[in-house]
């Protein structure tokens, strides 16, 4: 995981963000044109993506709400820019079907489900980041997990 994060950061920063914007502007006529063609959500995601490239983070993409990857895939460095996009379940999809019941029990009801510890669940489901990520996605306040 550390190697993946390090490799991701190699393509981040000011120069990368400038390159992304240069490639973008060479591929589209105007930023307004992105909004006209794909909608304001996609334009916003393009701007968020440039910022993610600048600081080495990522954006969460809801594919049914934004066509940012359609734009990115047209750019010469698409493979690099895609690393800054994390596709998540559709906002119109009920995520709770995808979350294991024992995690839902722990998040939505107080206590540890069926005698399992939080550490056991974190180890079983995507490491320590798994439960907080799912909790945020479900709208559980950070103070509760």
C-alpha positions, 0 to 999 in steps of 0.5 A, a space after each residue: 500500500 505504501 508503494 502505491 501511495 508513493 507511486 501515486 504522489 510521483 505524478 502529483 504536484 504543481 507541474 502535473 496540475 499544469 500539465 493536466 490543465 494544458 492537456 485539457 485546454 488543448 482538448 476542449 474549446 472552453 471550460 464553459 463548453 464542458 458545462 454546456 456539453 456534460 453539465 455543471 457537475 462534470 465541470 466541477 469534477 474537472 476542477 476538483 480533479 486538477 486540485 487533487 492532482 495538485 495535492 496528490 489526493 483523489 476525487 470520488 466519482 459518481 459515474 451516473 452524475 459526472 462524465 469527467 472520465 469521458 473527458 480524461 480518457 481523451 487526454 494524452 496522459 489519461 492513464 496518469 489522471 485516472 489514478 486521481 479518480 476513485 469511482 464509487 457506488 452510484 449515489 442513486 444505488 442503495 449502498 447498504 446492500 453492499 455493506 456486510 451486515 456485521 459492519 452495519 450493525 456496528 455503525 448503525 447500532 451501538 456496540 460490537 456485533 455478535 461478539 466481534 471486535 472492531 479490530 477483527 472487522 477492520 482486518 476483515 474489511 479493507 483494513 483500518 480505513 475500511 470502516 471509517 470509509 463506509 461510515 462516512 459513505 453511510 452518513 455516520 458522523 465521524 465522532 461515532 466511529 
